[in-house]
Amino acid sequence: MTKWIAVIAAGLMMVTPPAAGRNGVDWHRCAQAADDTEGQELDAAGVQCAEVTVPVDHARPGGRTLTVAIARSVAPDHVHRAGILMINLGGPGSPVLGVVPAARAVMGAAGARFDLIGMDPRFAGRSSPIDCGWPESWLPRSAGATRASFDRITRLSRDLARRCTDDRLRHMSSADSARDMDAVRVALGEPKLSYLGYSYGTYLGAVYTQLFAARAGRIVLDSAIDPALAGTAQLREAAPFRQAMLREWAATAAGTRLGATADQVVATVERVYAASARRPLRVGDLRLDDTVVPAIIVNQLIDDTGNDGLTATMLELQAAADGRAATPTDAMRETVSSALTSDSSAVHSAQTAIMCADGGVPRDVEFFWRSLRRERAESPVFAPMAWLVTPCSFAPSPLTPHVDVANRVPALIVQAEKDIGSQLRGARALHTAMAGSSMITLGGARTHGVYGFRQNACVDDAVNAYLTTGRLPRDREVAC
């Protein structure tokens, strides 16, 4: 998630942090070079940066180490300071340091009580990054409409796994990152760690509460995933609901050249997808095949405020499928840059390593093909995204034991009813696993990331009240 970056305000409250933490963390300017724009923006916002050394393997504290990069925006409200609050934007593996000023602007008076902490996850962003040198990625991709496409993505995933030779990636699980989080808490001399996590970050936060229940402060988990479906397993649960939400969007596009009715619009989408399997669609300078077209659709389907944008994108894809001139949209270029070039190699290397480490993955390629064939009829566009073979099927097994989540730590779970990135049933599963939690559901909304993103007063007020007082809503389940 990067939407917070857009809300960095020119008038941010400037607070100059002290030069060192309680336990001797050495804070310094964030800019690392003259062309480090992100670091310069952090410096301008009064944020300072530091590094904390942690073990590669927390079970061997005397062994190899790495450094995790952190950034801090000191609490403007010193009188009511409530400690530190760490932010995670999911991904998994998304760098976080750069969004700390935006978080300060969005969270307002509730956030003003906390030192806001960004921590780039291990081996990502500025935290001892590892880049496997991928020329393209399996994410965001689909296994496509044919066996030939399925085999092509399988060969790609096998090759990508072979390129990741650094054995430290076997220590890339959420449990490893949760222990890094607590090492940061200790380094800062704080008795508690409060936390705001989105998407995959909800699972990371839940793992932290499982491992360090006594150290958990005010925990907000937004757009939650089922803790039993960590890693690539979450992908395999998403297809039917995504197909249903495609139909919901289709109703908004009815009456355009895509079709007079929702059924006709869905039929057009499926026809365009089938055409991309026969021959890549020519859209300006782009060539979009059946492994890419579904990803373009999903990237815009994720938020109902982008319905018009998805309609515009589909109109261009329709033109290309019909042999007419078509112009690439920003969504197309973004997906192509992420999936078909090396631009996101480092991000996808870390993201994949986390997903591989967090859940068991079948090694039998034919298991995925059989599953895809079984589910394709129900979800023709999205089943191939759910059942593609990932590099995890060819990667070495992780070295950190999996952590099951089942505790009574008080936490606030926030969920949009129609989120296709993390479904409502997954949030409810997390709510059940964390028996001390309360849950807020934003009804009718198709969005991924609610608090601070959707600007819904009911949700924002409830979260801010919890962050301010530490008291969960009176009702265990709240509807907004």
N, C-alpha and C positions, 0 to 999 in steps of 0.2 A: 504494500500500500504506500502510495506516495502523495495522496491528496493533501495531507497536512502541509506539505512543502509550499503549496500554493497560498496558504493563509498566513505566511510569515508577514507580520505587519511592520511598517516602517517605524512605528512608535513603540516598539517593545520596551518594557521597563528594563532598564539596565541596572544590574547588580554585580558588583565586582567581588568574586569569591576570594577567600583567603588563599594564600600561596600554597598551603599544604593541608592535607587531611589530618584527622586526629592521630592516625597511625603512620604518618609520614608519607602519604601518597604525594608524589611530586606533580603538582598541577603546572601546566605550561600553556602557551599559546597553541591553538589548534592547527593553524596554517603550517604545512610542512615544506612548502616551496612557493615560489612566486606565482605559479600557475594553479595553486591549490584553492580553487574558488570556494569549495565547501568549507575548508578550514578558515578562510578569510571571513565568510559569512558568520561562522560560529564566533570568531573573535569579535566581530562587530556587534554581535548580540550579547556580549559579556559572558559567553560560555568559555570554560577552560577544559583542557583535555589532560589525560594521564594514561598510564599503562599499569596494569596489575599482572604480575607474573603468577601463573598457575601451572600445575603439573599437566602434562599431556594425558597421563593416566592417574586419576586421583587416587587409585588404589596403590600407587607407587609414588608417593610424594617426593621421594629423593631421586627420581628419575628425570627424564627429559622434561623440559618446560616450554611454555609458549607465553606470549603476552597478549592479554585482551585489552583492547582500547576502550576507554570510557570517556564520556563528556558529562559535565555537570553545569547546570544552571541553578544557582543558589536561590533558596526560598526568599522572595521579597518580603513575606510576612514573618519576620523573625520572632515576633511575640507569640504567634500561634504555630510555630514550626512543628510539624508532625513527623519529621525524619526524612528519609529518602524514598523516592518513588521511581522505580525502574520501568522503562518503556520498551516494548518489543512489538514490532509491526509484522511479525509472521514471516512468510516467505515459503518455507523456512529459510533461515540464513540471511534475511534481508539486513543490510547495514542500517544502523539506527542513529549514529551520532548526528547526522545532518538534520534530523527532524526535531531535535531538542528545542530550538527556539520556537518552532511552530507549535509544539506541544505546550509550551509556556503561554503562547498567545491564545490557544484554543481553550485551555483548562481554566483560565480566569482565576477567580478568588479561591476556588477549591485547590487548584494546583499551586497557588501562591504559598501554601503552607508547607510545600515539599521542596527539597532539593531534587530537581528532576535529573535523572541519570539515564543516559543512553549507553548501551554496551553492545558493540558489534560482536556477534557470536564468534566463537572460536573458528579460526581459519577462514573468516569472511571479513569483508570490509577492510578495516585497519587492524584487525586482530590476527596477526601472523598469517596472512591470507595464503591459500593454496589455490593454484590454477592448474587444472589438468590439461589445458591447451586444447580445448574442444573446438574443432572447426565449425560445428553446428551442434544442435542439442536435440534431445528427445522431448524437451519441454519448451514451449507448449506445443505438443504435437498429438496426432491421432494415428492409430494403426491403419486407418484408411478403409476403403470400401471393398478391397480385394485381397486375396491371399498374397499376391505379389507385393502390395503395399505393406501388409503385415510383415512379410519376410524382410522387406527393405528396412523397416524401422527396427526389426530384431537385429539385423546385421549392424545397424548403426549403434544400437545400445551395447552390443558386444564389443564393438570397437571403442566406444567411449569408456567402458569399464576398464579395458586394457590400458588406456592412457592415464588412468589414475593409479599411479604406482606408489604414492606416498603412504606408508602404512599408518601414519598418524590419523588418517581419515577413518580408521577403524575405531577411533575414540571421538566420534562426532555425534553421539547420541544426545537426546534432550537431557538425559541424566547427567552427562558430562557438562553440558551448558548450565544446568541448574546448579551444579557444584561450583562452576565458575561464578555464577551470580552470588552465591553465598561467600565465595572468596572475596568478591568486591565488597560485599557488606562488611566483612571482617576488616578488610583493609581500610575502609572508611570509618571504622569504629562505631558502627551503628548497631543497636540491639535488635532492630527489626528491619525488614525489607518490604515495603509496599510495592505494588506492581500493577501495571496496566498493559495487558497483552491482547493482541488481535489475531484472529485466524489461528495459524499454527502456534502463535504465541500463547493461546489459551491452553494448549497442551503443555507447553513448556512451563507456564505458570502453575498448572495443576501438578506437574512432576515436582516442581519446587516445594509446593505445599506438602506433598507426600514425603519428601526427603527431609524437609526442614520445617515441620509444622509449628514448632515453638518459635521460629524466627519470622513467620509470615505475618505481615502487617495487614494493610487494607488492600485486598486483592480484587481487581476488576478484570473479568475475562469476557471479551467481546467477540462475537461471531465464532462460537465455540465448536470444537470438533469432539467427536466421541473418543474418549481416551482408549477405548478398545480397538479403534481403527487408526492408530498412529501409523506414520510412514505412508507407503504407497497404498495401503488398504483403503484409505479414504477415497482414493480415486475410483475404486471399484464399486462404491456405493452410490455414486452421484448421477449416473446416466438417466434413470427413469425420471427423476425429479427435474433434471435439466430439460428433458424432452417436454415435460408438462409446462415448464416455464417458457419454452420456445413457443408453445401454443398460446400462452398468455400474451407474449409479445406480438404474435401474429395477429391477434385481434386488434392491436393498435395500428398495425400496418395494413389492415384490410381496406380496400378501396383505392390502393395505389396500384402501380403497374405490377406489383408482386402478386396480386390476386384480389378478387372482390370480397372473399370471405377468409376467415382465419384458416379454414381447411385448405383453401387454395394457396394461401401464403406459405403454409407448412409444406405443401406439395412442391412449390417453387423452390424452397430451400433444399429439399431432398433431391430435386432435379438438378440444381446447380452443383450440389455435392457429388452426385453421380457423374456429371459432366467432368468435374475436376479429376475423377478417377480415370476416365478415358484418356484425357489429355490435360496437362496443366493449363489453367486459365490464364490468358494474356491480359494483364491489367497494367497498362502503361509499361514500365520497365520490369514489372514483377511477373513471376511465373508461380502460380498458386495451385498446388496439387491437393489431393484428398487427405494428405497428412497435415495440411496447414489450414485449409478452409474451416474445419470445425473449431479450431483454436481461435480464429478471427471472430467467429460468431460468439463463442463463450466469453471472450474478453469484453464484449459489449453487452452481452445478455446479463452480466453479473449485477448491473444496476439499472433499475427501472427509469431512472432519470436520463438514461442514454437510449431510450427506445427510438427516438428519431435518428440518432446516430447509427444504430444498427439497421434501421430501414434504409438509410442512405448507402451504407456499405453493401447491403444485399442488392440494392438496385444496380450498383456497379458490377457486382459479381454476376448478377443475372445478365447484364449486357455482355459481359465477357463469355458467359456460357452460350449465349445466342450468336456469338461471332461478331458482336458490335464493339466499337471502341469504348474502352472503360478507363476511368481515372482512379488511381490508387487513393484511398482514404488514409488518414493518419493511423487508424486502427490497423489497416493492412500493413503499413510500413513498420509499425511497432512490433507486430507479431513476427514479420519476416526478419527484422533485425534480431529479435530474441531467439528465434528458432533456427534460422538458416545461415547465420553468420557467427563469427567468433566473438562478437561484441559482448555477449553475456557469459562468456566461458567461465570466468571466475565465480560469478553469482550462481550459475547452474552447477558448477562443480561442488560448491558448498551445499547448495540446496539438495542435490541428489545424495550426497554423503549422509546428510541428516536423515533423509527419508529412508535410506537403506539401513541405517543404524537403529531406527526406531521401531521397525516391525519386520517380522519374518516374511520372506518373499519366496514364492514357488520357483524352483529352478527349471521346471518342465515347461518348455515353450508351448507344447501342445495343450497344456492346461489353459493357457490364455486364449489360444485359438478356439478351443471348444467352448469356452465361456463366452467369447465374443459372438460366435455363431448362435449360441443359445439366446443371447440378449439383443441381437441386432434387430429382430423384428419389432420389439417393443421400443427400442431407442436407436433408430437407424443412424442418426447423426452422431450421437454421443457415446454409444456403447464402445466404439473403437477407441475413444479417448480413455475409457475406463479400463480396457483390457489390453492395452499395448504392453509389450515386453519392455521393461525398463533395464537400465544398467545394473540395478540391484540383483537381477537374476544371475549375473556373471561376476559380481563383486565378492571379495572375501567377506566372511562373516564378521560382524562387529564384535568388539572385545568387551564392551560394557554391558552388564546384565540389564534386561528390560525392567522398567519400574511400572508396576500396576498401580493405578490411582483408585484409592478407596479410603476416604478420611472424612472428618467432620470439621475441617477448617472453615471458618466463616469466609465466604467469598460472594461477590456479586457477579452473576452471569448475565450477559446482555445478548439478545439475539433478534434478528429480523425474521419474521415468519417465513418469508419466501427466499431466503438466502440460498443461492445455488453453490456458493463457495464453501459453506459449512452449513449443513442442513439443520432444521429445527429439531429433528429427532436426535441428532448428534449432541446438540446443546442440552436437550433433556436427559440424555444419557450421562453427560458430565454432571448435570444438576443432581442426578441420582447418585453418582459415584462420590460426589462431594456433598455428603448428607447435611453439612452445616451451611450450605449455600442458599441464597435467594436468587430468583431469576426474573428478569424483565424481558418481555417479548413485545416487539414492535409489530403490531398487526398489519397485514396487508402489504408490507414493504418488501421489495426485492432489492436488497443491497447487502454489501459485504463490508462491515465496519459501520457501527451505528453511533456510538458516543463520539461527539466532536465532529463527525462526518455528515450525519444526516440532518443535524440541527433540529432535532425533535425535542421540544421543551420538556415533554413528559419524561423521556429517557435522560436527557442531560441533567435535569433538575434532580432526579433520583440518584444518579451516579454522583453528582456533585455533593448532595447531602450525605451520602455514604463516605465519600472521601473527606469531607469536612468533619464529620462526627465520629466516624468509625462504626456507626450503627447501621445494620442492614434494614431494609424496608420492613415494616410491621408484618406484611403478608409475605409468605414464602414465594409466592408467584404473583407478579404484577403485570397487568396488561396495559400497554400504551397504544 
